[in-house]
C-alpha cells in the first residue's frame, strides 16, 4: 500500500546564492527544492480528453485500483 501525506508548497527565489522565502516552517523542517522552469504545453487530442474524463468519473464513482497495481500497468 502506498501512503500519502499532503505536501505544503511555498514559493522562493535565490538571492545572492541563498534561498529566500516569506513562508514560515518549523525549525528542523526538511525541504525538497525543485527548479520552477516553464514546461512545454501538453497537446491532447479528443481521444486523450475523453479518456481523462472517463477516468475522473470512474474515480468519483469509487472505482479505483491500488497504486502498486497501477504502477505495474505503466511503461517503465
Secondary structure by P-SEA (a helix, b strand, c coil): cccccbbbbbbbbbcccccccccccccbbbbbbbbbccccbbbbcaaaaaaaaaaaaaaaacccccaaaaaaaccc
